[in-house]
């Protein structure tokens, strides 16, 4: 897909990830750039999830990304027999979001019963 005004080299998925560097270093340009930008965003910054057409505030959108990171990291770890896990803070956000979603969808009694099973 072509986007007017965007002239970037086309790469495949392995090339994209191979070129990422410093992602685990909190001082890397990638990480400091994100950490510097987020506090500058307005509290009412909205993000639209294209495939659903739903809009969330930036903070809530970032919580959905934590769920995705935790779920997919766990899935990969289980399938690759790896002990790598999502960061504890990410996992805590993901569990809180998923528990709140289950409570909203099924109610507290059903969630309590599921936890006891």
Secondary structure, 3 states (H helix, E strand, C coil): CCCCCCCCCCCCHHHHHHHCCCCCCCCCHHHHHHHHHHCCCCCCCEEEECCCCEEEEHHHHHHHHHHHHHHHHHHHHHHHCCCCCCCHHHHHHHHHHHHHHHHHHHCHHHHHHHHHC
